[in-house]
Amino acid sequence: MLMNAAKQGHAQETRVHWIAKLFGSRDETALPLYQAIVAEARAPHWYEAGAVPDSIDGRFDMVATILSLVLLRLEGDPAGAAPSASLTERFVEDMDGQLREIGIGDVVVGKHIGKMMGMLGGRLGAYRDALARGDLGSALIRNLYRGTAPDAGALGHVRESLLAFRDGLSAMPAAAVIEGALP
């Protein structure tokens, strides 16, 4: 009898959680950080001096690059696990909305989101490895420029700007990063 009551209580709690999610009662803690990441990724210098293509793909690649560096910063801190998960959920929600805005239908949105998450995961690994090796340039050509190298000045601008961004993140307390304060 007590076991049934416990199961019923858990089932009701689960239903309440899902209903709250459906009607917009969600964790908003990652919103300021995600907005700061998008603002950084939209900074004109990436597209002008850095020659990142100013296109849907180029803007996605820039958001994914900045997001990757922030996630890499947070993964090294015990306080960063939950915010990283919320931040990734924000990214998925944003990409879902962007896809729908450009006319991608319900039937294939999930496939596109899965592909984007795979691309983000690939970038996380590529940038983690590249930063450990001290060679961010080849990872940028493959992931940010999609295999077509820009001129050396543009690549140098992006590489140096991202390294400065990474260093600025490293110097900040995780709590400040989580609140959306980016260097």
HUBEL-V380562 format. One line per field, one symbol per residue. ss: DSSP state (~ for helix, > for strand, _ for the rest). psi: psi as a letter, one per 20 degrees, with the letter a starting at -180 (. if undefined). burial: # if it has 24 or more other ideal C-beta (glycine too) atoms within 12 Angstrom, else .. Layout:
ss->???
psi->???
burial->???
This chain:
ss->_~~~~~~~~~~~~~~~~~~~~~________~~~~~~~~~~~__~~~~________~~~~~~~~~~~~~~~~~~~~____~~~~~~~~~~~~~~~~~~~~~~____~~~~~~~~~~~~~~~~~~~~~~~~~~~~__~~~~~~~~________~~~~~~~~~~~~~~~~~~~~__~~~~~_____
psi->ghggggggggggggggghggghkjnrojhighgghhgggghiphhhhfhikppmrggggghgghgggghghhghhjphiigghgghghgggggghgggghhjjprhhiggggggghhhgggggggghggghhikmhghhggghhjlioparhggggggghhhhhgghgghiqqhhgghijoq.
burial->.............................#..######.##.#..#...###.....##################....#..##.###########..#............##..#..##.###.##..##....##.#######....#...##.###.###.##..#..#.#.###.#.#.
